[in-house]
C-alpha cells in the first residue's frame, strides 16, 4: 500500500509499506527524524495521527490507495488471497494480514482452547514501531536476524522459533534459532520448497498450520533428527515490495492450542522490517 506522511515540520513523503507502522519507519528515515517514543490515534477514515511527546514533532499518515477486493482461490494445499485487476503489481506487494489455513491444519477436537481469550500487549502498534526501528539500525545481517528472533520470541509465547534465509541452489539456511534444538539447527540447510517455511517462501504469504502431523507439507525430517515435536507453526516470508529473502517462523504456542491473529501481526510487521534491512545491507 502507498501512504502519504506529512510532518509538522512541513516535510512530506510518499512511501510503500505493508502497514502504517512500516510506512512511518521508512518515512522517519527519509526525513531524518529521530523518534524517541510516540503515541498514535487512528481516525474513522483510517488516517493515523502520530505524536512524539519528547520532541513535540507530529505526523499525519494517510493511506493513498486501498487494496482491491480479493477473491479466494484454491491451490494445492493452501488458500491464497490474490488481488484482482492488478497484473502489474509486484508479487510480494499486497500484505496478507490473516494466516492461511490448509485443509490439514484444522485443530483436533478436544477441550476448548483458551488461546482466543489472550489479549495482545497494551500499545502493541507503538511497540512494534519502536522494535522495527531497532531492527533497521543493525549493521550486520546475522545480527539483524538474531535481534529479530529475540524480539519475536519476547512477544509471542512459543516453544521455538527460527529465521531461515534464502541461499543459492534453491536452499534455505537456518540463520538464527531459539528453542531446545537451536544448536542443531544453526547453519543447517534444506530445500527452499520443503516444509511450511517453503510454502510461505514460495507463496509470499503467511502460512499457519495447527496440526503439523496432518499436513503433508510438514518437513518431518528435521523433527526426526532433532527430537523436537512440531505441533503448530506459523511461517511468514521476509519480503519487501519486490523481493523475498527468507522466512521467520514460530512453533508450538506456550499458551492455548493455536497462535492468534496478533501473533501473526508481530511476525509480519517485524519480518518486513528485517526484510528491508537485509535489502539495504545487500546493496552495500
Residue pairs with C-beta under 8 A, 6 or more apart in sequence:
1 16
1 17
1 18
1 19
1 23
1 63
1 64
1 65
1 66
1 67
1 95
2 14
2 15
2 16
2 63
2 64
2 65
3 14
3 15
3 16
3 17
3 20
3 23
3 27
3 61
3 62
3 63
3 64
4 12
4 13
4 14
4 61
4 62
4 64
5 12
5 13
5 14
5 15
5 23
5 24
5 27
5 31
5 59
5 60
5 61
5 62
6 12
6 59
6 60
6 62
7 27
7 31
7 33
7 57
7 58
7 59
8 56
8 57
8 58
8 59
9 31
9 57
11 31
13 27
13 30
13 31
14 64
15 23
15 26
15 27
15 30
16 23
16 93
16 241
17 23
17 25
17 26
17 272
18 95
18 268
18 269
18 272
19 95
19 97
19 269
20 48
20 61
20 63
21 125
21 128
21 129
21 132
21 269
22 132
22 269
22 272
22 273
22 276
23 61
24 35
24 50
24 59
24 61
24 129
25 129
25 132
25 133
25 136
25 273
26 276
27 33
27 59
27 61
28 34
28 35
28 133
29 136
33 57
34 55
35 52
35 55
35 57
35 129
35 133
36 52
36 54
36 55
37 52
37 53
37 54
37 126
37 130
38 50
38 51
38 52
38 53
38 126
38 129
39 50
39 51
39 53
39 126
40 48
40 49
40 50
40 51
40 125
40 126
41 48
41 49
42 48
42 49
43 49
46 63
47 60
47 61
47 62
47 63
48 60
48 61
49 58
49 59
49 60
49 61
50 58
50 59
50 60
50 61
51 57
51 58
51 59
52 58
67 83
67 94
67 95
68 83
68 84
68 85
68 86
69 84
70 81
70 82
70 83
70 84
70 94
71 81
71 82
71 84
72 79
72 80
72 81
73 79
73 80
73 82
75 203
77 102
77 103
77 104
77 199
77 215
77 216
77 217
78 100
78 102
78 199
78 203
78 207
79 100
79 101
79 102
80 100
80 203
80 205
81 94
81 96
81 205
83 89
83 94
86 94
90 241
90 242
91 204
91 242
92 204
92 237
92 239
92 240
92 241
92 242
92 243
92 244
93 241
93 242
95 268
96 205
96 206
96 268
97 264
97 265
97 268
98 206
98 261
98 264
99 206
99 207
99 208
99 234
99 259
99 261
99 264
100 203
100 205
100 206
100 207
100 208
101 208
101 210
102 207
102 209
102 215
102 217
104 209
104 211
104 214
104 215
104 216
105 208
105 209
105 210
105 211
105 214
105 215
106 210
106 211
107 113
107 210
107 211
107 257
107 258
108 211
110 257
113 256
113 257
113 258
114 255
114 256
115 253
115 255
115 256
115 257
115 258
115 259
115 260
116 256
116 260
118 255
118 256
118 260
120 260
120 262
120 265
121 127
121 155
124 262
124 265
124 266
127 155
128 265
128 266
128 269
128 270
131 151
131 270
131 273
132 269
132 270
132 272
132 273
133 273
134 147
134 151
135 144
135 147
135 148
135 151
135 270
135 273
135 274
135 277
136 273
136 276
136 277
138 144
138 147
138 277
139 281
140 281
141 165
141 175
141 278
141 281
141 282
142 175
142 176
144 274
144 277
144 278
144 281
145 163
145 165
145 175
145 176
145 274
146 176
148 163
148 176
148 248
148 270
148 271
148 273
148 274
149 161
149 162
149 163
149 176
149 177
149 178
149 248
150 178
151 270
152 161
152 248
152 250
152 266
152 267
152 270
153 161
153 178
153 250
155 266
156 250
156 253
156 259
156 263
156 266
156 267
157 253
157 254
157 255
158 179
158 250
158 251
158 252
158 253
158 254
158 259
159 179
159 180
159 251
159 252
159 253
159 254
160 177
160 178
160 179
160 180
160 181
160 182
160 228
160 250
160 251
160 252
161 177
161 178
161 179
161 248
161 249
161 250
161 251
162 174
162 176
162 177
162 178
162 179
162 182
162 185
162 248
162 249
163 174
163 175
163 176
163 177
163 238
163 246
163 247
163 248
163 274
164 172
164 173
164 174
164 175
164 197
164 246
164 247
164 248
164 249
165 172
165 173
165 175
165 238
165 245
165 246
165 278
166 172
166 192
166 201
166 244
166 245
166 246
167 173
167 189
170 191
170 192
170 193
171 189
171 190
171 191
171 192
172 189
172 190
172 191
172 192
172 194
172 197
172 198
172 201
172 246
172 247
173 187
173 188
173 189
174 185
174 186
174 187
174 188
174 189
175 186
175 246
176 186
177 183
177 185
177 186
179 228
179 251
180 226
180 227
180 228
181 222
181 226
181 227
181 228
184 225
184 226
185 222
185 226
188 222
190 198
190 219
190 221
190 222
191 198
192 198
192 201
192 202
193 201
193 202
194 219
195 217
195 218
195 219
195 222
196 207
196 209
196 212
196 215
196 217
196 218
196 219
196 233
196 235
196 249
197 219
197 235
197 247
197 249
198 217
198 219
199 207
199 217
199 235
200 206
200 207
200 235
200 236
200 237
200 247
200 249
201 237
201 244
201 246
201 247
203 237
204 237
204 239
204 244
205 237
206 234
206 235
206 236
206 237
206 264
206 267
206 268
207 234
207 235
208 233
208 234
208 235
208 258
208 259
208 264
209 215
209 217
209 218
209 232
209 233
209 234
210 232
210 257
210 258
211 231
211 232
212 218
212 230
212 231
212 232
212 233
213 220
213 231
218 230
218 233
220 230
222 228
223 229
223 230
228 251
229 252
230 251
230 252
231 251
231 252
232 251
232 252
232 253
232 257
232 258
232 259
233 249
233 250
233 251
233 252
234 249
234 250
234 259
234 263
234 264
234 267
235 247
235 248
235 249
236 247
236 248
236 249
236 264
236 267
236 268
236 271
237 244
237 246
237 247
237 271
238 244
238 245
238 246
238 247
238 248
238 271
238 272
238 274
238 275
238 278
239 245
239 271
239 272
239 275
240 272
240 275
240 276
240 279
243 275
243 279
244 275
245 274
245 275
245 278
245 279
248 267
248 270
248 271
248 274
249 267
250 259
250 263
250 267
253 259
253 263
